[in-house]
Amino acid sequence: MPSITYNRTDSQQPQNVIINGYVIRPGLHILSHEQIRLVREQIQQNSQLEYFVSQGVIKLSG
């Protein structure tokens, strides 16, 4: 099942992150495969989101 997790590792990170019109708060978010694909595309175009993914703060699966 496709999912996004956003786990803040420190208080400097935003309370929530907006990806492709979805507000991602800490916790688990279940999306469709199509939505995950769109989210991946958007992350590649945003250096802050890319940084969060590389640090393991935002995890995409599915």
Secondary structure as a PSIPRED ss2 file (coil, helix, strand):
# PSIPRED VFORMAT (PSIPRED V4.0)

   1 M C   1.000  0.000  0.000
   2 P C   1.000  0.000  0.000
   3 S E   0.000  0.000  1.000
   4 I E   0.000  0.000  1.000
   5 T E   0.000  0.000  1.000
   6 Y E   0.000  0.000  1.000
   7 N C   1.000  0.000  0.000
   8 R C   1.000  0.000  0.000
   9 T C   1.000  0.000  0.000
  10 D C   1.000  0.000  0.000
  11 S C   1.000  0.000  0.000
  12 Q C   1.000  0.000  0.000
  13 Q C   1.000  0.000  0.000
  14 P C   1.000  0.000  0.000
  15 Q C   1.000  0.000  0.000
  16 N C   1.000  0.000  0.000
  17 V E   0.000  0.000  1.000
  18 I E   0.000  0.000  1.000
  19 I E   0.000  0.000  1.000
  20 N C   1.000  0.000  0.000
  21 G C   1.000  0.000  0.000
  22 Y E   0.000  0.000  1.000
  23 V E   0.000  0.000  1.000
  24 I E   0.000  0.000  1.000
  25 R C   1.000  0.000  0.000
  26 P C   1.000  0.000  0.000
  27 G E   0.000  0.000  1.000
  28 L E   0.000  0.000  1.000
  29 H E   0.000  0.000  1.000
  30 I E   0.000  0.000  1.000
  31 L C   1.000  0.000  0.000
  32 S C   1.000  0.000  0.000
  33 H H   0.000  1.000  0.000
  34 E H   0.000  1.000  0.000
  35 Q H   0.000  1.000  0.000
  36 I H   0.000  1.000  0.000
  37 R H   0.000  1.000  0.000
  38 L H   0.000  1.000  0.000
  39 V H   0.000  1.000  0.000
  40 R H   0.000  1.000  0.000
  41 E H   0.000  1.000  0.000
  42 Q H   0.000  1.000  0.000
  43 I H   0.000  1.000  0.000
  44 Q H   0.000  1.000  0.000
  45 Q C   1.000  0.000  0.000
  46 N C   1.000  0.000  0.000
  47 S H   0.000  1.000  0.000
  48 Q H   0.000  1.000  0.000
  49 L H   0.000  1.000  0.000
  50 E H   0.000  1.000  0.000
  51 Y H   0.000  1.000  0.000
  52 F H   0.000  1.000  0.000
  53 V H   0.000  1.000  0.000
  54 S H   0.000  1.000  0.000
  55 Q C   1.000  0.000  0.000
  56 G C   1.000  0.000  0.000
  57 V C   1.000  0.000  0.000
  58 I E   0.000  0.000  1.000
  59 K E   0.000  0.000  1.000
  60 L E   0.000  0.000  1.000
  61 S E   0.000  0.000  1.000
  62 G C   1.000  0.000  0.000
